[in-house]
Amino acid sequence: MKKIYILLIAAIITSSAFAQDLRQRRNELSISAAGGLSSLQYDLSVGEHKIGFGGQAGVGYSFFFSPYWSLGTGAEIALYQAKSTFSGFWDSYELNGYKETQQAWYVNIPLMAQYQTGGRQKFFVAFGGKVGFPVKATAETKDYSITMSEYLPTDRTYSYTGGKTDLDKLDLNLMASAELGTKWKISGKNALYTGVYADYGFNNIQKTNDKIFITNASSGVNSPMVESQFYGKPFTDKITPLAAGVKIRFAFGCGKSFRRISVRMPVVEEVIIGEVSAEPPFVDTYGDEDAAERELIRLVAEEKAKQAEAARRQAIIDEIQRPVERYGLSVSTLNAMQKEKLDDKIELLKENPDIEVFIHGHTCEIGGDAANERVGKQRAERAKAYMISKGVPERRILGTASRRDTEPLVPNTSEENRRINRRVEVLVR
């Protein structure tokens, strides 16, 4: 009996009822940063366009309608960049080594719907749109030259030092936007979003005017970003922002929360309660925070009670099934020590009237099969008779059998080992 209490104490010490509070707050404030391709997309009728790289940073607010769906907005500052190169235009002007980098700063106001999965590590997808307001735009050139030939007796080349020009002719920007990634829970209220994003502008942000690209050889050129044409031809029909890259967002939860309470099964030695499920049971309780807390406490207490009962019962079964060994050679009668061990099992069977058993008799390898079959059966029958005499109902002993020497506990290599193998086992159904 002492061994049962030792096992129970070990089960309590080694078990841990772990309640994981996976709360989603109804409100989230966030700061974000992103980077990658961030360009002004356009096609030039002459010259070459190259995409640029930039990024964005901002603050946001999200309201969660459920633990899975939210609607968010905020404000972010975004940088878009592109490059243009020109060389050689037409008969009267020849442009040499002209390179221009355009930068446009926008303040974007997003409106995004987001869906996220459950668990500590969530996957999320967000989609919606942004409205961008131009803040500042510039065009920066490097050193270049213009060669004039028309109406001059000889070609004349003018050299110019590059510089920066303000571009004040950009318009409101409308974009479609999407994000995809993983949300990591880093505390009870806070989370880190990591993923990729893409923004696609679908309206023309170019405001054209009446200037031509090359005003004259002595004053140089104007940026193609703000010029409607050169020599009667449009530079570009449309300019749109385009961005894609990686994004991180740190979110601060606030306000009331939805609670997904996940109660993990206590971790107890496998010998006591068997295998523990890898998937913990859980219950969803949304709304009142105090009610969720009470439900969490109830579930933890319930799981503790279940596992304590499972550990207690398994310890009882293990004790009942512990072998009664050390029979003499060809002996089937019970000695005092064997009766004492059976008395412990009988007491446990009386305390647990739902348990039914089989009784098996075993021998060592000495002797023939017929003799060992007879001795094994006699040992099982005399153990059965003793248990019935002590008050165990016969109906609860479902049968007896001889296992001869077919199931040794230890190799039959010494007399000590043979004494261990000469035994009776009471097996719980």
Secondary structure, DSSP 8 states (H G I E B T S, - for coil): -HHHHHHHHHHHHH----EEEEEEEEEEEEEEEEEEEEEEEE--SSSEEEE-EEEEEEEEEEEESSSSEEEEEEEEEEEEEEEEEE---SSSEEEESEEEEEEEEEEEEEEEEEEE-SSSEEEEEEEEEEEEEEEEEEEEE--EEEEE-TTSSS-EEEEE---EEE---B--EEEEEEEEEEEEE-SSSEEEEEEEEEEEE-S--B---S-BSEEETTTEE--TTT--EETTEES-S-EEEEEEEEEEEEEEEEEEEEEEEEE------HHHH----SS--EEEE-S-HHHHHHHHHHHHHHHHHHHHHHHHHHHHHHHHTS-EE---TT--S--HHHHHHHHHHHHHHHH-TT--EEEEE---S-S-HHHHHHHHHHHHHHHHHHHHHTT--GGGEEEEEE-TTSS-SS-SSSHHHHHHHSEEEEEE-
